[in-house]
Amino acid sequence: MKNTFYIIVLSLFTSLTIQAQTQTVDLFNSDLNYGKNGVYYKDIDEYFNQYIGTWLYTNGTTSLKVVFKKKYFTMIDEHRTYYSDVLVGEYEYKINGVTVFNTLNNLNILNTSPYTYNIFDLNRHPNYDNCFQCTIANQRLVLYYDEPTNDNSSLKGLMYIHTFIENGQTKLYMSLYTDYNGMDINKYNIHLPATTTQLTLPNGNYIFNKVN
C-alpha cells in the first residue's frame, strides 16, 4: 500500500513538472497538429468534465454501466514525445441480469497509454442534422470502443456521445456504430486469423442517466 502511494505521488509530481516545462495548447482549439513534439494538449475549457462519472442505461433486465475518467498521458513514439489529456472509460454490460462484460477495474490501473482502455477519446465531431438535442457546434465526442473478447484488430466500435438536459436532469446520449474493414487480422498474433467478426454490444442509440 505504501509503495502504491509513493508511485502515485511520484507520477503526479512528474506530471506537474513536465506540464510546467512544456508548451501548453488547447486540445480542441489549437492551430498545432496533434502530436507535435514537446507540446501538452490540455483540456483547457474542461470539455471532458461533463462526462466524468458513472452513467447507467437500462432496458428491462439489460443494463450498461459506463464510467468515464479524464487522465493525463505522456505519449511517446520513435521520434517524438508529447502530452495529452484523454477521456477514458470502462463498462459493465448485463443481459437478463447476467454479467457479459465487466472491465470497470481497468480504470484503477495506472496504464501508461490510453489505448489500453476499452473506451478512449478520438476527437470532437460536427453535429449535422442527426445530433439529438445538440445545442452547440461540435458538441459530440467520438470514442473508440472495444471488448475483452475481440481479437480482431480491424473491428472496433465508435461511440458518439454528448450530454443534454431533460426535465432538469443531465443525461448522456450515445450512438454506437461498428467500424470493420473485414481484414480479420489478429491483434495478438498477426500470424493467426482473427475469430471475432462482430461486437457483442448492439449498434444503436442509448440514453444514460447520471448515477454518480
N, C-alpha and C positions, 0 to 999 in steps of 0.2 A: 504494500500500500504506500509506504514511504517513497519507494523508488518511482512509483507511478506519479506521485505528487511532484517530485523533483523533475521528472520528464515533462510534465505539463507546464510547470513554471519556466523551465528552460526553453520550451517551444514557444511560449508566449513572449519571453524576453527576446528571443532570436527574431520572432516575427516583428515585434515593435522596433527593434534595432534596424532591421532591413528596410522597413517602411520609412523610417526616418532618413535613410541614406539614398533612396531611390526616387526617381521621378514619379509622382502620383498623378494619374489622369482619371477622368470619369469613365467607368466601364462602358456606359451606354452612349455617351456623347463625346467621344474622343475623336480627334482627327487622325490619331495614330492607329495604324493597323494593329489588331490584336496580336499579341505575341512578340512585340518588339523587345529586344534585349534590354534588361535593366529597368523596365517600367512596371509600376504597380498599378493594375487596373482595379480601381476601388469603386464599390457601390456607394458613391458619394451621396446620392439622393435617397439612399436606403430603400430602393425599389423592392429588393428582396424581402424586406421586413414584413410586408403584408402576407407573405406565405409561411413565415416561420411558425411552427407549432404543429398540432395534431388535428387532422381532418378526417371525418368519417362519412362514408357513403353507405346507405343501406337500401336493400330492395328485397323485402320479405326476409328470408333466412340467409341471404347473401350479403356480405359486407366487405368493404375495402377501407382499411385504415391507412392513411399516408402521413408520415411525419417528415417535415422539412426543417433543415438547419442551414444557416449561412456559415461557410467556413472559408478560411484563408489558406491558400496553397502557394508553394514555391514550385513553379513549372520549369522543368529542366529538360532540354534535349541536347543534341550533339553540338549545336552552335550557339545556343542562347540560354539565358536564364531570365525569367520574368515572374511576376507575382499577380495573383488574382483572387478576388472574392468570388465564390461559387456557391450557388444554391444546390444542395444535395438532398436526397431523400431515400427513405426505405419504407416498406409497407407490410401489411398483414392482410391476406386475402382469404376469405372463408366462403364456402359454399355449403348450404344447409347446416351451418354451424360447425362444419369440419374445416380445419385449417389446411389450405392448399399450399400457401407460401407464408413464411414469416421471416423477414430479413431485418426486422427492426433493430436487433442487437448490433448490426453492422455500423449503425450511426455512432455507437460508443467507442469504436475503434479509431485510433489516430492514424488513419490512412494518409499516405503522403501524396496520393493522386486522386482527383475527383472521379476518375474513370473506374475506380474500384467500388464505387457505389452503384446501386441498381437504378437510381434516378439521379441525373445531374443536368445542369442547365446548358443550353446551347446558345440561344440569343433571344432577343425580343422580336416580335413578329407583327406585321401590319394587321389591322383589324379586318379589313374588307367588309363585305355585307353580311357575312355569316357569323360575326362575332356577337355572342349572346350578351345583351345588356352591357356592351362596351361603351365607355363614356369618354375615353381619352385615346389619342393616337398611339399606336404600337403598344397597346395595353397588355397583350398576351405575351407569355413566356413560353418558349419551346424547350422541352427537356427530352433527353434520351431516357428510354425505359427498357430494362432488361429483366430476365427471370433466371433464378438459380439453375433451372433445368435446361436452359437454352445453350446449346453448344455450337450454334451457327453464327459465325462472325458476320454474315450478311443479313441476319434477321434481327431487327430491333423495333421497338415501339417509339413513337413520337407523341409526347403529351403536350397539348396546347392548353395552358391554364391561365386563368385570371380570376380576380375576386370581384364580387358585386354585392350590393346591398338589397336584401329582400325582407320586408316587414321589420326594418330596423336591425336585422341581423346580417353579419358579414358571412358570405358563403363563397365557396370555390367551385368554379365551373371548369371541367376538364373534358377535352376531346382527345380520344386515343386512336391513333392510326398505326397500322403495321407498315414498316418500311422493309422491303425484302426484294433483293435483286436476283434471287434464285441461283446463286453461285454455289451454295452448300459447302463452304469452306469451314472446317472445324477450327474453332477459335483456340482450342487447347493443343491441337496437333495437326499441322497443315497436311500431314501425310495420310490423315484419316478423313473419311467423309463425315459431314455433319448429319445428325439424326433428327434435329428439330426443324420443322418446316412451318410451324405456326406457334404463336404465343397463346398461353392459356387464358390470360385476361382478355375478354372480348373487346373488339373495337366498338367505339360508340361514345356517347356523351354521359358524363357523370356529374352530379351536383353533391358537393360535400358540405357538411356543417362543421363549424369550428368547435372542437371539444376541449382544447387545451392550448 
